[in-house]
Amino acid sequence: MIDMKKFILPCVLTIISASIVSCSMAEDGVSSFPGNYTSDGNTEIDGNSGDNFKEIKENDFVEASAQPTSTFSVDADGATYAYMRACIKRSCVPDPRAVRIEEYLNYFTFDYAEPEGEESVAINAELGACPWNKTHKLLRLGLKGKSMKDSEIPDANFIFLIDVSGSMMGEDRLDLVKTGLCTMVDYMKPSDRIAIITYSGDVKKVLESTLVKDAAGIKNAIKSLSASGCTSGGAAMKMAYEEATEHYMKGGNNRIIMCTDGDFNVGVSSTEALVEMVESYLDKGIYLSIMGFGMGNFQDSRMEEISNHGNGTYNYIDSEEEMMKVFVGERSRFYSVANDTKCQVSFDPAAVGKYRLIGYENRVMNNEDFENDKKDAGEIGAGQTITALYEIIPAEGYVADALLCSFDVRYKKALGEDSRNLGLKLKVPAEDSDSENIRFASGVAAYGLCLRNSEYKGEASLDMAAEIIGSARDFDPNGLRKQLCTLIGKIK
């Protein structure tokens, strides 16, 4: 006999916790949403106490003379930016650990040039002033994946992997998933394929792999979904990979699109075991996109780590507008044009005394891994831009026309291929760049440093961030930069 109390209680607690909205005040007066906080600011996670984010240890300044080379994987995610916006809508400030500055930067599209010739990626760099420390400089690095028309993107073999457990009940969770996926189907090609797998207490294949020419049948299957029960995500993920493998399209876009709050509490549920499972499919040519939903029991740390290890990307969906951005406006990004993309910067100690990579803490790589094609790294979708910033303390030899650094990028056009190399050298300019790209990037970084209350924020303030961002809005696809100014005003 099943002890129904043991079975039902965890599920009921999960549903209740997903519906509770609460704010708590930290010692420094910054309200964090949601969860319980200890005196040292750490989130207490007991399964239902709040959202779970991994601690971030910010990159420190490095002596260029001792370690001139810095290597990191690109990060195309934008999850924590959308999470921040959701917090502000609820009149709360995100936990500092929920602020990954690289995701704030890469949530936005920058005005970068398209790749040329046979390349799938274009790179650029510039040096400007550091607004929060007048004696420092900012190095901005930019990458752009090749833009593609819908007709140019290969056919898709998508597996919709949908969490229908009790914690996904609500307008901002499963209801939002259903609306977004149905809308996405309207924009797919008749020759694309979709399968649907759901999981709660058990795992179900709701829809066999079906051509999108039967859009009505696919949407009916999506609309029929309802939330209840506990969460058996590990078994569901395994079934999704098996389904993607069974209907694998050579040269196609083979991808699992997972929609969840990340709370796996039945079966294979540890992050380590899930990462191991995902890594076992890396050489199969199957990508993983994770879409996070909800607040109150949101397991960010698990979803980010899984996506990092599974040729994956990770977004947080806080509204219908964000669902339209990800699933419609930027749907070409579901096709990766650059795989295992790594960046390496080699500073000239004659011009650079110290440097610090802003963000990308969990993407830092060993320098020797840069040319190792077996090392997994990040993917860039069609038309997607990637931005990184280094804060630089100039050395005595920092003079106009002196060599500052070399910037190299390695990427693969397709998984399993040999990597290609791109590179450029940057000299110290006679005058600091004041382009809109570097101004906007510095404003976003200043905002992130303030939210983190970073020890490296210097003179950064919300007023500074708002002023800089407000001056860098000539290029503003979909008005997202203007929206950021509004968000900063609300946080103030």
C-alpha positions in Angstrom: 0.0 0.0 0.0 1.2 3.5 -0.8 1.3 5.9 2.2 -0.7 8.7 0.6 0.3 11.2 3.3 3.9 10.7 2.3 3.1 11.1 -1.3 0.6 14.0 -1.2 2.3 16.2 1.4 5.4 17.2 -0.5 3.3 18.0 -3.6 0.9 20.1 -1.6 3.8 22.0 0.0 5.3 22.6 -3.4 2.0 24.0 -4.7 1.6 26.3 -1.7 5.1 27.6 -1.8 4.8 28.4 -5.5 1.8 30.7 -4.7 3.3 32.6 -1.8 4.9 35.9 -2.5 7.1 37.3 0.3 9.9 39.8 0.7 12.5 39.9 3.4 14.8 42.7 4.5 18.5 42.0 4.6 20.7 43.8 7.1 21.9 46.4 4.6 18.2 47.4 3.9 18.0 45.7 0.5 14.9 43.6 0.2 15.4 40.3 -1.5 12.7 38.2 -3.1 11.8 35.5 -2.1 13.2 33.2 0.5 14.6 33.1 4.0 18.0 34.7 4.7 20.6 34.0 7.3 22.7 36.6 9.1 25.5 36.2 6.5 23.0 36.7 3.6 23.0 33.0 2.5 19.7 31.6 1.3 18.4 28.8 3.4 17.0 26.1 1.1 15.0 23.4 2.8 13.0 22.4 -0.3 10.2 25.0 -0.1 11.7 28.1 1.5 12.5 30.1 -1.6 14.4 30.5 -4.9 17.8 28.9 -5.1 20.8 30.7 -6.6 24.4 29.6 -6.4 26.9 31.9 -4.6 29.0 34.0 -7.0 32.6 34.8 -6.1 33.4 37.8 -8.3 36.6 37.8 -10.4 39.4 39.7 -8.7 42.0 41.9 -10.4 44.9 39.9 -11.8 48.5 41.2 -12.3 49.1 41.2 -16.0 52.8 40.6 -15.5 52.1 37.4 -13.6 49.2 36.1 -15.7 48.8 38.0 -19.0 46.3 35.6 -20.5 42.6 35.3 -19.6 40.3 32.6 -21.1 36.5 32.1 -20.8 33.6 30.5 -22.5 30.9 32.6 -24.0 27.5 32.7 -22.2 24.5 33.5 -24.3 22.0 33.2 -21.4 19.7 36.1 -20.2 17.9 34.4 -17.4 18.8 36.5 -14.4 18.0 39.7 -16.2 14.4 38.6 -16.7 14.3 37.3 -13.1 15.3 40.8 -11.9 12.5 42.4 -13.9 10.0 39.9 -12.3 11.3 40.9 -8.9 10.8 44.6 -9.5 7.3 44.0 -10.8 6.7 42.6 -7.3 8.3 45.6 -5.6 11.4 43.6 -4.6 15.1 43.6 -5.3 16.8 40.4 -6.4 19.2 38.5 -4.2 22.8 39.6 -5.1 23.4 36.0 -6.1 20.7 36.3 -8.7 22.7 39.0 -10.5 25.0 37.5 -13.2 26.3 40.6 -15.0 27.2 38.7 -18.2 23.5 37.7 -18.5 22.4 41.3 -18.0 24.7 42.3 -20.9 23.8 39.4 -23.2 20.0 39.8 -22.7 20.4 42.8 -25.0 21.3 42.9 -28.7 24.2 45.2 -29.5 24.8 47.0 -32.8 27.6 44.8 -34.0 28.6 44.1 -37.6 27.7 40.9 -39.4 30.3 38.1 -40.1 32.0 38.3 -43.4 32.8 35.6 -46.0 32.6 32.0 -44.7 32.7 32.9 -41.1 29.7 32.4 -38.8 31.0 34.8 -36.2 32.3 38.4 -36.3 34.4 39.9 -33.5 35.1 43.5 -32.4 36.7 45.3 -29.5 37.2 48.8 -28.1 38.6 50.7 -25.1 36.8 53.4 -23.2 36.6 55.1 -19.8 35.5 53.3 -16.7 32.7 55.5 -15.3 32.9 54.1 -11.7 36.7 54.6 -11.5 38.2 57.5 -13.4 41.7 56.1 -13.3 40.6 52.8 -14.8 39.6 51.8 -18.4 37.0 49.4 -19.8 37.7 47.0 -22.6 34.6 45.8 -24.4 34.7 42.6 -26.5 31.9 41.8 -28.9 30.9 38.8 -30.9 28.0 38.4 -33.3 26.5 35.2 -34.8 25.5 35.2 -38.4 21.9 36.3 -38.9 19.7 33.9 -40.9 16.4 34.1 -42.6 13.7 31.6 -41.6 14.1 29.9 -45.0 17.9 29.4 -44.4 17.5 27.7 -41.0 17.5 23.8 -41.3 14.4 21.9 -40.3 13.8 21.4 -36.6 13.4 18.3 -34.6 12.1 19.8 -31.3 11.2 18.0 -28.2 9.0 20.0 -25.9 9.8 18.7 -22.4 7.2 20.3 -20.1 7.0 20.2 -16.3 3.3 19.7 -15.4 3.9 19.1 -11.6 1.9 21.0 -9.0 4.6 23.6 -8.6 3.9 24.7 -12.2 0.3 25.6 -11.6 -0.5 29.2 -12.3 -0.8 32.0 -14.9 2.9 32.7 -14.7 3.9 29.1 -15.1 2.1 26.4 -17.1 -0.5 28.8 -18.5 2.3 30.9 -19.9 4.1 27.9 -21.2 1.1 26.8 -23.2 0.5 30.2 -24.6 4.1 30.6 -25.7 4.5 27.2 -27.3 1.2 27.5 -29.2 2.4 30.8 -30.6 5.8 29.4 -31.5 4.1 26.6 -33.5 2.5 29.3 -35.7 5.9 30.5 -36.8 7.5 27.1 -37.5 7.8 25.5 -40.9 5.4 22.7 -42.0 8.5 20.4 -42.4 9.6 20.9 -38.8 8.8 18.2 -36.2 7.6 18.5 -32.6 7.2 15.8 -29.9 5.8 16.6 -26.4 6.9 14.8 -23.2 5.5 15.8 -19.9 6.5 14.9 -16.3 5.0 15.1 -12.9 4.7 12.0 -10.7 5.3 10.0 -13.9 6.6 10.6 -17.4 4.3 10.7 -20.5 4.8 11.1 -24.2 1.8 13.2 -24.9 2.6 13.6 -28.6 4.7 11.5 -30.9 7.1 13.3 -33.2 4.7 15.2 -35.5 5.2 17.4 -38.6 4.2 21.0 -37.9 1.9 20.9 -40.9 -0.5 19.3 -38.4 -0.3 22.5 -36.3 -3.8 22.1 -35.0 -3.1 18.7 -33.5 0.1 19.9 -31.9 -1.6 22.9 -30.3 -4.5 20.8 -29.1 -2.0 18.6 -27.3 -0.3 21.6 -25.7 -3.7 23.1 -24.6 -4.7 19.9 -23.0 -1.9 20.0 -20.4 -2.7 20.6 -16.7 -0.5 20.7 -13.6 -0.6 18.3 -10.6 1.6 15.9 -8.7 5.3 15.8 -7.8 8.3 16.2 -10.2 10.2 13.3 -11.9 12.4 15.4 -14.1 15.4 13.1 -14.5 13.4 10.3 -16.1 11.7 12.8 -18.4 15.0 14.3 -19.5 16.3 10.8 -20.4 13.1 10.1 -22.5 13.5 13.5 -24.2 17.0 12.7 -25.3 16.0 9.2 -26.5 13.1 10.8 -28.5 15.5 13.4 -30.0 17.9 10.6 -31.0 15.2 8.4 -32.5 14.1 11.2 -34.9 17.5 12.8 -35.3 17.8 15.0 -38.4 21.3 15.0 -39.9 22.2 18.6 -40.5 19.0 19.7 -38.8 18.2 21.6 -35.6 17.9 18.8 -33.0 16.9 20.5 -29.7 15.1 19.8 -26.4 13.2 22.8 -25.2 12.5 22.3 -21.5 10.0 24.4 -19.5 10.2 24.1 -15.7 10.8 25.7 -12.4 13.7 23.3 -11.9 12.3 21.5 -8.9 13.0 17.8 -9.5 12.0 15.8 -6.3 11.3 12.3 -7.6 13.8 9.8 -9.0 17.1 11.1 -10.5 17.1 14.6 -8.9 20.6 15.6 -7.9 22.2 18.3 -10.0 25.4 16.2 -10.3 23.4 13.2 -11.7 21.5 15.3 -14.1 24.7 17.0 -15.4 26.2 13.6 -15.9 23.2 12.5 -17.9 23.3 15.6 -20.1 27.0 15.3 -20.7 26.6 11.7 -21.9 24.6 13.1 -24.9 27.1 15.9 -25.8 28.4 14.0 -28.8 25.0 13.2 -30.2 24.5 16.6 -31.7 21.4 17.4 -29.5 21.0 20.9 -28.0 19.2 21.8 -24.8 17.3 25.0 -24.1 15.9 25.5 -20.6 13.1 27.9 -19.9 12.6 28.8 -16.2 9.2 29.8 -14.8 7.8 31.0 -11.5 8.9 32.3 -8.2 8.9 30.9 -4.6 10.5 27.6 -5.5 12.6 28.4 -8.5 15.8 26.3 -8.8 18.0 28.5 -10.8 21.3 27.0 -9.8 20.3 23.6 -11.1 19.0 24.8 -14.4 22.0 27.0 -15.1 24.4 24.2 -14.4 22.5 21.7 -16.5 22.3 24.1 -19.5 26.0 24.9 -19.1 26.9 21.3 -19.5 24.5 20.3 -22.3 25.2 22.5 -25.3 22.5 24.6 -23.8 21.0 28.0 -23.3 18.9 29.2 -20.4 16.2 31.8 -20.2 13.7 32.9 -17.6 10.2 33.7 -18.7 8.4 36.3 -16.6 5.7 37.5 -18.9 3.9 37.0 -22.2 6.2 39.7 -23.6 9.3 37.7 -22.7 7.7 34.6 -24.1 7.2 36.4 -27.4 10.7 37.7 -27.4 12.3 34.3 -26.8 9.9 32.1 -28.8 9.0 34.4 -31.7 11.1 37.5 -32.0 14.4 35.7 -31.3 13.4 32.2 -32.4 16.4 32.1 -34.9 18.6 31.8 -31.8 17.3 28.3 -31.3 19.7 27.4 -34.2 23.3 27.5 -33.1 25.7 29.0 -35.7 28.8 28.9 -33.4 29.5 26.0 -31.1 32.0 25.5 -28.2 32.9 29.2 -28.5 35.8 30.4 -26.4 37.5 33.8 -25.9 41.1 34.4 -25.0 42.6 37.8 -24.2 46.4 38.3 -23.9 47.3 41.6 -22.3 50.6 43.3 -22.8 52.0 43.9 -19.3 53.9 47.0 -20.6 50.5 48.7 -21.0 48.2 46.8 -18.5 49.0 46.6 -14.8 46.0 44.7 -13.7 42.7 43.5 -15.3 39.4 42.1 -14.1 36.8 40.1 -16.1 33.4 41.5 -15.1 31.0 38.5 -14.8 31.5 35.2 -16.4 32.6 33.8 -13.1 31.4 30.3 -13.8 32.7 30.4 -17.4 36.3 31.0 -16.7 38.5 28.3 -18.4 42.1 27.2 -18.1 44.3 28.9 -20.7 45.4 25.5 -22.2 41.8 24.6 -22.9 41.5 27.3 -25.5 42.9 25.2 -28.3 41.5 21.9 -26.9 38.5 21.1 -29.2 37.3 18.4 -26.7 36.5 21.0 -24.1 32.9 22.0 -24.1 32.0 25.8 -24.3 29.1 28.0 -25.1 26.9 28.3 -28.2 25.8 31.4 -30.1 22.5 31.4 -31.9 21.8 33.0 -35.3 21.8 36.8 -35.1 22.8 36.7 -31.4 25.3 39.1 -29.9 27.7 38.4 -27.0 29.4 41.1 -24.9 32.2 40.9 -22.3 33.9 43.7 -20.3 37.3 43.8 -18.7 38.1 46.6 -16.2 41.8 47.6 -16.7 44.3 49.4 -14.5 46.8 50.9 -16.8 50.5 50.4 -16.4 53.2 53.2 -16.8 53.6 52.1 -20.4 50.0 52.9 -21.2 50.5 55.4 -24.0 48.8 56.0 -27.3 49.5 53.4 -30.0 51.1 50.9 -27.6 49.9 47.4 -27.9 47.1 46.8 -25.3 46.1 43.2 -26.0 45.2 40.5 -28.5 41.7 39.1 -28.6 41.2 35.6 -30.1 38.0 33.5 -30.5 37.7 29.8 -31.4 34.4 28.3 -32.5 33.0 25.3 -34.4 30.5 25.7 -37.2 29.0 22.4 -36.2 29.5 20.1 -33.2 32.2 17.6 -33.8 34.1 19.7 -36.3 37.5 21.3 -35.9 37.4 24.8 -34.4 38.1 27.9 -36.4 40.2 30.9 -35.1 39.5 34.6 -35.3 41.7 37.2 -33.9 42.5 40.9 -33.6 45.0 43.1 -31.9 44.0 46.3 -30.0 46.3 49.2 -29.5 45.9 52.0 -26.9 43.7 54.7 -28.6 44.7 58.4 -28.6 41.2 59.0 -27.1 38.8 56.7 -25.2 36.0 55.4 -27.3 32.6 56.9 -26.5 30.5 54.7 -28.8 27.0 53.8 -27.9 28.0 50.2 -27.6 30.6 50.8 -24.9 28.4 53.3 -23.1 25.4 51.0 -22.9 27.6 48.1 -21.8 29.2 50.2 -19.0 25.8 51.4 -17.9 24.4 47.8 -17.6 27.6 46.7 -15.8 27.3 49.7 -13.3 23.6 48.7 -12.7 24.7 45.0 -12.0 27.5 46.1 -9.7 25.0 48.2 -7.7 22.5 45.3 -7.4 25.3 43.0 -6.3 26.6 45.7 -3.9 29.9 44.6 -5.4 33.2 45.4 -3.7 34.3 46.6 -7.1 31.5 49.1 -7.8 33.6 52.1 -6.9 31.5 55.2 -7.6 28.8 53.3 -9.4 25.2 54.2 -8.5 21.7 53.7 -9.9 21.7 57.4 -11.0 25.0 56.8 -12.9 23.6 53.6 -14.5 20.4 55.3 -15.5 22.2 58.4 -17.0 24.6 56.3 -19.1 21.9 53.9 -20.3 19.6 56.8 -21.1 22.4 58.3 -23.4 22.8 55.0 -25.3 19.4 54.3 -26.7 19.6 55.3 -30.4 19.9 51.5 -31.1 17.1 50.0 -29.1 15.4 46.9 -30.7 11.9 46.4 -29.2 12.4 49.3 -26.7 14.2 47.1 -24.2 16.8 49.7 -23.3 14.1 52.2 -22.6 12.4 49.6 -20.4 15.6 49.1 -18.4 15.6 52.8 -17.6 12.1 52.4 -16.2 13.2 49.4 -14.1 16.0 51.4 -12.6 13.6 54.2 -11.8 11.3 51.7 -10.0 14.2 50.2 -8.0 15.3 53.6 -6.8 
